[in-house]
Amino acid sequence: MPSSKELFKLDLTNKLILVRVDLNVPIVNGIVQDETRLQSVLPIIQEIIKRAGKVVLCSHFGRPNGEYNKKYSLKPLIEPLSKALNFPVYFSPNCIGQETEVLKKNLKERQVLLLENLRFHKGEEINNKDFSEELTLGFDYFVNDAFSCSHRKHSSTVGVTNFLPSFMGTHLEKEINALESVLNNPNKPVAAVIGGSKVSTKIDVINFLLKKMDFIIIGGAMANTFVAAKGLNIGKSLFEQNCINLAKELIEKSKNNNCKLILPSDFIVSKNLKKNVENITVNFDEIPSDMMALDIGPKSIEEINENINYCKTILWNGPLGAFETYPFDKGTNKVASFVSSITKQKKILSVAGGGDTVSALNNAKVLSDFSYVSTAGGAFLEWLEGKVLPGIEPIS
């Protein structure tokens, strides 16, 4: 696999290198609200610059539907990128075309150019061959450092690899190594926390993990579907009627795969999902008909932490309750804090990512304590499903 180490063995002096990054960051009134993804692109830029190469960054931002829209311009990222790198980053008002070619040609050693939003061109998302070829004009090498975009078969992740020698970037490698350490080479026992609202969105993930994990801990509203699958009353709780049989199948598969499926033994329930609303704690088989389960209860927290404490590796995807609304964040916060504590004690390797996971761990104030946290959403989930990502396959 052509890794960044293979790239760095080459003489990059005065070489023009196209680097696909993910700069799809939250921007409000021209100001970046969260620089996590921006910070993740710095290492690959710095490594190429150190070797006297010339860096041209390309990224998408939002969904402009194949046409120019000032709202989705990458220009506001010039200032924070320049500040983070401590030298000026130049900007091209397009990602292809004559003006872009001139800017690329005039770029000097150890300089960085950011191209305008790839998705201003319809060719990007349909992996158009002509667009892919034009995007690569004048370049010596291509580097994919956007794991979070690698589940998409787009020109900037797949098409360009047909025209340039291609390599993995440092951040993409870091993501893959973290996931591989959990899925393929884990210190056992290994557990997965799978939360969120719908079983239907995690079917393939759970099916794949049943063959890999010693424990799978189910939380969030999807746990309600598993409780309903046991023929129990779940009151007004959110659940998926059409996934009842599927939940039954997953319960049986867990037994066949010698994987312990851990479901909540108690819930925090209420009549409404509102901040500080009146609530009670009930056993999993005693949910009142006029109430809904909104978080795991204290017994569940204790049981989950006991099982996690037995493990050497943990994968976390999704919240265990309605964490956005206090006090239904308690279950997620308590378990996350426990994982944080044993991670800091070097007792466990903790890897998290996908969907609302980052927000949930941030809410619990433990985000930086995990061994590795991925900001990827769809790509993270597809990797957990055992799929080969299109953006990684060409350079494998």
C-alpha positions in Angstrom: 0.0 0.0 0.0 1.6 3.3 -1.0 1.7 5.1 2.3 2.9 8.6 3.1 6.2 7.0 4.1 6.6 5.8 0.5 5.8 9.4 -0.7 8.4 10.9 1.6 11.1 8.6 0.2 10.8 10.4 -3.1 12.5 13.7 -3.9 9.6 16.2 -3.6 11.7 19.2 -4.3 9.7 21.6 -6.5 7.1 18.8 -7.1 3.5 19.9 -7.4 1.3 17.8 -5.2 -2.5 17.7 -5.2 -3.8 16.9 -1.7 -7.4 15.9 -1.1 -8.5 17.1 2.4 -11.8 17.5 4.2 -12.4 21.2 4.9 -16.2 20.7 5.2 -16.2 22.7 8.5 -19.0 24.7 10.2 -18.8 28.3 9.1 -21.1 31.0 10.5 -20.8 34.6 9.1 -17.5 33.7 7.5 -16.0 32.4 10.8 -15.0 28.8 11.4 -16.8 27.4 14.4 -14.8 24.2 14.9 -11.2 23.8 13.7 -10.9 20.1 14.4 -10.8 19.1 10.7 -8.7 22.1 9.8 -6.1 21.1 12.3 -6.0 17.5 11.0 -4.8 18.7 7.5 -1.7 20.5 8.9 0.7 17.5 9.3 0.6 16.4 5.6 1.1 20.0 4.5 4.0 20.5 6.9 5.7 17.3 5.8 5.5 18.1 2.1 6.7 21.7 2.7 9.6 20.4 4.8 10.7 18.5 1.7 10.5 21.6 -0.5 7.3 20.5 -2.3 4.4 22.6 -3.5 1.0 21.9 -2.0 -2.3 22.4 -3.7 -5.3 21.6 -1.4 -8.7 20.5 -2.8 -11.9 20.0 -0.8 -15.7 20.2 -1.0 -17.9 22.3 1.3 -21.6 21.8 1.7 -24.0 20.8 -1.1 -23.9 23.6 -3.8 -25.4 21.2 -6.4 -22.7 21.6 -9.1 -22.8 25.4 -9.4 -21.1 28.4 -7.8 -22.7 29.7 -4.6 -20.8 32.2 -2.5 -22.3 30.7 0.6 -20.2 27.5 0.0 -17.0 29.2 -0.9 -13.8 27.9 0.7 -12.3 31.5 0.7 -13.1 32.1 4.4 -10.6 29.3 5.3 -7.6 31.1 3.9 -7.2 33.2 7.1 -7.5 30.4 9.7 -5.3 28.1 7.5 -2.6 30.7 7.1 -2.7 31.4 10.9 -2.5 27.7 11.7 0.5 27.2 9.4 2.2 30.5 10.3 2.7 31.4 6.6 0.3 32.7 3.8 -2.0 30.3 2.0 -3.0 31.4 -1.5 -6.4 31.0 -3.0 -7.7 30.0 -6.4 -11.3 31.2 -7.2 -11.8 27.9 -9.2 -10.4 24.4 -9.0 -9.9 24.0 -12.8 -9.5 26.4 -15.7 -6.9 28.8 -17.1 -6.7 31.1 -14.0 -6.1 28.1 -11.8 -3.4 26.7 -14.1 -1.6 30.1 -13.9 -1.7 30.1 -10.1 -0.4 26.5 -10.0 2.4 27.3 -12.4 3.5 30.3 -10.4 3.5 28.4 -7.1 7.0 28.2 -5.6 8.7 25.6 -3.4 7.2 25.4 0.1 4.0 27.4 -0.9 0.4 26.3 -0.4 -2.6 27.0 -2.7 -6.2 26.2 -1.8 -8.6 25.5 -4.7 -12.2 26.7 -4.6 -15.0 24.2 -3.7 -14.8 21.1 -5.9 -18.6 20.7 -5.8 -19.1 23.9 -7.8 -18.6 21.5 -10.7 -21.1 18.8 -11.5 -18.3 16.5 -12.6 -17.0 16.1 -9.1 -19.8 14.1 -7.6 -20.4 11.9 -10.7 -16.7 11.1 -11.0 -16.6 12.5 -14.5 -13.5 11.4 -16.4 -12.8 14.8 -18.1 -13.2 16.7 -14.8 -10.9 14.2 -13.1 -8.3 14.6 -15.8 -8.5 18.4 -15.8 -8.2 18.5 -12.0 -4.8 16.6 -12.3 -3.2 18.8 -15.0 0.4 19.8 -14.1 0.6 17.7 -10.9 3.3 15.2 -10.1 1.5 13.3 -7.3 -1.9 12.9 -5.6 -2.3 12.4 -1.9 -5.7 11.4 -0.3 -5.8 12.7 3.2 -9.5 12.7 3.6 -10.7 9.5 5.2 -14.1 11.1 5.9 -14.7 11.5 2.1 -13.3 8.2 1.0 -16.6 6.4 1.0 -17.7 8.5 -1.9 -16.7 7.6 -5.5 -16.0 11.1 -6.6 -13.5 12.6 -9.0 -11.3 14.0 -6.2 -11.2 10.7 -4.3 -11.3 8.1 -7.1 -11.1 9.6 -10.6 -7.8 11.5 -10.1 -6.0 8.2 -9.2 -6.3 7.1 -12.8 -4.1 10.0 -13.9 -1.5 10.4 -11.1 0.7 8.3 -8.8 -1.3 8.2 -5.6 -0.5 7.9 -1.9 -2.2 7.9 1.4 -1.9 11.0 3.6 -0.8 11.0 7.2 -4.2 11.7 8.7 -5.9 9.1 6.5 -3.4 6.5 7.7 -3.9 7.5 11.3 -7.7 6.9 10.9 -7.2 3.5 9.3 -4.6 2.4 11.8 -6.9 3.3 14.7 -9.8 1.3 13.2 -7.6 -1.6 12.3 -6.3 -1.7 15.9 -9.9 -2.3 17.0 -11.3 -4.5 14.2 -8.5 -6.7 13.1 -5.7 -6.6 15.7 -7.3 -5.8 19.0 -6.1 -6.6 22.4 -8.9 -8.8 23.8 -11.4 -8.7 25.2 -12.9 -6.1 22.9 -16.2 -4.4 23.2 -18.3 -2.1 21.0 -20.8 0.6 22.3 -23.4 1.0 19.6 -26.0 3.7 20.2 -28.3 6.0 18.3 -32.0 6.1 17.4 -32.4 3.5 14.7 -31.4 -0.2 14.3 -32.1 0.1 10.6 -29.0 2.5 10.1 -26.7 0.1 12.1 -27.8 -3.3 10.8 -24.7 -3.9 8.7 -22.5 -2.5 11.4 -23.9 -4.8 14.1 -23.8 -7.8 11.8 -20.1 -7.2 11.0 -19.1 -6.5 14.6 -20.9 -9.7 15.9 -18.0 -11.6 14.3 -15.3 -9.3 15.7 -16.4 -8.3 19.3 -16.6 -10.1 22.6 -19.3 -7.7 23.8 -21.7 -5.4 22.0 -23.4 -2.8 24.2 -26.7 -1.5 22.7 -28.0 1.9 23.8 -30.0 4.8 22.6 -33.5 4.5 21.2 -32.4 1.5 19.1 -32.4 -0.5 22.4 -36.2 0.0 22.6 -36.5 -2.1 19.4 -34.6 -4.9 21.0 -36.8 -4.7 24.1 -39.9 -4.8 22.0 -38.4 -7.8 20.2 -38.6 -9.7 23.5 -42.4 -9.1 23.5 -42.2 -6.5 26.2 -44.2 -3.2 26.5 -42.1 -0.1 25.7 -44.8 2.5 26.2 -44.5 5.5 23.9 -40.8 4.9 23.4 -39.3 5.5 19.9 -38.8 2.2 18.1 -38.9 0.6 14.7 -41.8 -1.8 14.3 -40.4 -3.1 11.0 -37.1 -4.1 12.6 -38.6 -6.3 15.4 -37.7 -9.5 13.5 -34.3 -8.2 12.6 -33.6 -7.5 16.3 -34.6 -11.0 17.1 -32.2 -12.3 14.5 -29.4 -10.2 15.8 -30.0 -11.5 19.4 -29.7 -15.1 18.0 -26.7 -14.3 15.9 -24.9 -12.9 18.9 -25.3 -16.3 20.7 -24.0 -18.2 17.6 -21.0 -15.9 17.4 -20.2 -16.1 21.1 -20.6 -12.4 21.4 -22.4 -11.1 24.5 -25.1 -8.6 23.5 -25.7 -6.3 26.4 -29.1 -4.5 26.5 -30.2 -2.0 29.2 -31.6 -3.5 32.4 -33.3 -0.3 33.4 -34.3 3.0 31.8 -35.0 6.7 32.7 -38.5 7.3 31.4 -40.7 10.4 31.1 -43.9 11.6 29.4 -42.0 14.3 27.5 -38.6 15.0 26.1 -37.9 18.3 27.7 -35.1 19.8 29.7 -35.4 19.1 33.5 -38.8 17.3 32.9 -40.1 15.0 35.6 -38.8 11.4 35.2 -38.5 8.1 36.9 -36.3 5.0 36.8 -37.9 1.7 35.9 -36.7 -1.8 35.0 -36.6 -2.7 31.3 -39.8 -4.7 31.6 -41.8 -2.1 33.5 -42.0 0.9 31.2 -45.4 2.6 31.8 -47.7 2.7 28.8 -47.8 6.5 28.9 -44.1 7.1 29.1 -41.0 6.7 26.9 -37.5 5.5 27.6 -35.1 8.4 27.1 -31.8 7.1 28.7 -30.3 4.1 30.3 -30.7 3.8 34.1 -28.2 3.5 37.0 -28.2 -0.4 37.0 -27.4 -0.4 33.2 -24.6 2.1 33.7 -23.1 0.0 36.4 -23.4 -3.3 34.4 -22.0 -1.6 31.2 -19.0 -0.2 33.1 -18.3 -3.6 34.8 -18.2 -5.3 31.3 -16.0 -2.5 29.8 -13.6 -2.7 32.8 -13.0 -6.3 31.7 -11.9 -5.2 28.2 -8.6 -4.1 26.7 -10.1 -2.4 23.6 -13.4 -0.5 23.0 -15.1 1.0 19.9 -17.8 3.6 20.5 -20.4 4.7 18.0 -23.5 6.6 19.0 -25.0 8.0 22.2 -26.7 5.8 24.9 -29.6 8.2 25.4 -31.2 11.6 24.3 -27.9 13.3 25.4 -28.9 16.7 23.9 -31.5 17.1 26.6 -30.6 17.2 30.3 -30.9 15.0 32.3 -31.0 12.3 29.6 -27.3 12.7 29.0 -26.4 11.0 32.2 -26.0 7.5 30.8 -23.8 8.6 28.0 -21.8 10.9 30.3 -21.3 8.3 33.0 -20.1 5.5 30.7 -18.0 7.9 28.6 -16.3 9.3 31.8 -15.5 5.7 32.9 -13.9 4.9 29.5 -12.0 8.2 29.8 -10.7 7.3 33.2 -9.4 3.8 32.3 -8.0 5.2 29.0 -5.9 7.7 30.9 -4.8 4.9 33.2 -3.6 3.0 30.0 -5.9 0.1 30.8 -7.8 0.3 27.5 -7.5 1.5 24.0 -10.6 3.6 23.1 -11.6 4.5 19.6 -14.7 6.5 18.8 -16.4 8.1 15.8 -19.4 8.4 13.5 -22.7 10.4 13.7 -23.4 12.1 16.9 -20.6 10.4 18.8 -18.2 13.3 18.7 -21.0 15.7 20.0 -21.9 13.2 22.7 -18.4 12.8 24.0 -17.8 16.5 23.7 -20.9 17.0 25.9 -19.5 14.6 28.4 -16.2 16.7 28.3 -14.1 13.6 27.6 -13.5 14.0 23.9 -9.7 14.5 24.2 -9.3 11.6 26.6 -10.1 8.9 24.2 -7.2 7.2 22.4 -8.5 8.2 19.0 -11.7 10.0 17.9 -12.6 10.1 14.2 -14.5 13.0 12.8 -15.7 10.9 9.9 -19.4 10.0 9.7 -20.4 7.9 6.7 -16.9 6.6 6.0 -16.5 5.5 9.6 -19.7 3.6 9.5 -18.9 1.9 6.2 -15.6 0.8 7.5 -17.4 -0.7 10.5 -19.6 -2.5 8.0 -16.5 -4.2 6.6 -16.7 -2.4 3.3 -13.7 -1.3 1.1 -14.0 2.4 0.7 -13.8 3.6 -3.0 -11.3 6.3 -2.1 -8.9 3.9 -0.5 -9.3 0.9 -2.9 -7.4 2.6 -5.8 -4.3 3.1 -3.6 -4.4 -0.2 -1.9 
